[in-house]
Amino acid sequence: MTFTIDPQFQDLGFAVHLGMLDFTVGVRPSDDELQGTMKNGAELRLEELMGEAASTDPVIANVRAAFKVCGKDPSRYRPSSEALTRRVIAGKGLYLVNNVVDCGNLVSLMTGIPVGCYDAAKIEGDIRLTIGEAGEEYAGIGRGKINLEGLPVMHDGIGPFGTPFSDSARTNIDEATTKITFVLYGLNIDIAHVEAAAEIADTLITSFCAPAH
């Protein structure tokens, strides 16, 4: 599998630093320790924001700016990290899906970087990050059809499967998943911040998502 970034991003005036990590995992419900870590992470994030809106976070603001340059209104199509942060600010806490997705959401909340967790076995061929074209869509997880035009989009040999807005149902993580591709969408974000987020992701996935023996 090779990964490429569409050259058109070079003309848009912002940096693209994509983090891509591969893990072997065991998918199961999040245990009490992970749920406690999620709760602590949410509380820390609230302290950082000091009552300000999610969009005031510099990382989220930069991703929003990238969305706008690509052609998507970030107030209608919010980066996934912003949507998670708004949810926590509203007092709803993070969703509980499974240990892998929950770790991904925690990384996104803590760093402000949109994250994608994909079942590697459901990805075919090479991967390319590009910008969605008119008429492109896919079935989002719990969202129905998503209009991909103007969004940064991950493609494989079959078609689009992920965005920093919402991931596709085609490559979702389920109990049969054993290998994942974990993506940090560093759009308009300093590479050092993406590297730090990758270290957090590695720690969480290794700690809470190892295959059962």
Order of alpha helices (4+ residues) and beta strands (2+ residues): beta-beta-alpha-alpha-alpha-alpha-beta-beta-beta-beta-beta-beta-beta-alpha
